[in-house]
Amino acid sequence: MIRDRISYPGRRLFADRFSRKFLHVFVILSGLILILMLGALYYQSIPVLQSQSLFSLLFSQGWHPSRGQFGFLPFIVGSLWVTCVAMAIAMPVCLLTSIYLVEYSSKTLRDWISPFIDILAGIPSVVYGIWGILIIVPFIKNYLAPLFGVSCSGYSVLAGGMVLAIMIFPVIIHISMEILKTVPNELRDASLALGATKWQTVKNVVMRRAMPGIVAAMVLGLSRAFGESIAVLMVVGNLARIPKSLFDPAYPLPALIANNYGEMFSIPQYDSALLFASLLLLLVVLYFNIVSRMVLSGIKWSNYYYA
């Protein structure tokens, strides 16, 4: 009995060290997954990189796989068009929504609205795509395009941007709300005590302090929009040419991969070209996420310092 009592602390310390090492290994393995993905995609992209220069792949418009021409410029530009339209729609709506929920709304209203925002985040992409086909595409074709004197099928950059904007609402709103909540209440009270109105306090004090975090939230929403595939390919038109207006069809990179991977592998280097497109997409999304994380980390350290 005495020996058991003496050895118990030793067993407990051993179990603690073992658990720490065990969890440390899994953390390293989870981080290695990203490195393995990058390495595998690059390895599979080597054939197309050896056949054409990187400049030709990125800035050529010719997409003729049967002739060995893989120009990704229309797909890159199409991705930028759709993503920019989605961000232009989402940024003001999400920013004003988050400001209202944090600064103006009652706790009861906030508790009622938050679950609906969470539901938007959990809806499958294909449901958004079907909703876009049933509502957004006919609206653009029958009402919006004729209003501007344009003949359009409805499947366009604007349709893809509108669907994407709704899909990224939850990401931007939730992060923006959390950033606004980190602003100390003392700053609000001091501004109000000096005679500022509620809106002046929000605009000149709260937003100035929270702006880096708001930018990080927008960047995370941008990375989410840039990598979306299923909902976009259902409403954007999927035409491999550079769009010149919001009512033109486009063909974003994620839609290219989702539509064509698994088909036409008899064409030389076609699978390598699609995997190179996957590598490009992963690098862009990774860059956006790194930038947003760096901004958010800077905010946390600055709040700790001023506290």
C-alpha positions, 0 to 999 in steps of 0.5 A: 500500500505504501509502495503504491502511494509512493509510485503513484506520482511517478506514474502520473508524471509519466502519463502526463509526459506521454500524453504531451508527446503523443498529442505533439506528434499528432499536431506535427502530422496535421501540419505535415498534411499541407506540406504533403498536399503541396508536394504531391500537387507540384510533383503531378504538375511537373509534366505540364511545367516541363512542356510549357513555361510558367509564363505561358501557362499563366498568361496564355488564353488558348485552352486546347488540351487536345493540341497541348495548349493549356492557357490558364489566363481566362480561368484566373481572370474569371476567378478574380471577376467572380470573387471581386463581385462577391466581395463587393456585395458582401463587404458592406452588408456584412460590415453593417450587419456585424456593427448593428448586432454588436453595437445597436441590437439587443441581446435577445435579437442577437440570440435570435439572428445568430442561429440563422447566420450559422445555418447559412454556413452549414447549407451545402454548396449544391443547394446554393447552386440550385437556388441560384439557378432557380432565383438568381439566373432568371432574375438577371435574365428577365429583369436586371440585364434588360434594365441595362439594355443587355441580352444575357442568358443569366448564367454570368459573372454577376450570378456567380458573384451574388451566390458566392456573396451569400455563401461567405456572409457567415464567415465575415459576419462572425469574425467581424463580430468577434473583432468588434467585441474585443474593443474595450468598453472603456473606449466607448464610454470615454467617447460618449462621455466627451459628447460624441454620439453613438454613431460617432463613437462607432465610426471614429473609435470602435472601427478605427481600433477594429479595422485591422481585424475587419480587414482580416475577416474580409481576407478570410472571406475572399479566400473562401470565395476564391476556392468555391467550386460547385455553386459557382460552376452551376450559375457562372456559365463555364465559358473559357474566355475572358469576361468583359462585363458582369453579364458575360459568362466566366469559367473560374479555376475551381469550376474548371477542376470540378468539371473536368478532373476524372475525364479525358485522361487519354489526352497527354498532360491534361491531368497534369494541367488540372493538377497545376490548376489545383496547385495554383488555387491552393497557393492563392488560398494559402496566401490569403489565409496566412495574411489574415492570420498574421493580421489577427495575431497582430491584433491579439498581441496589441490588445495584450500589450495595451491591456 
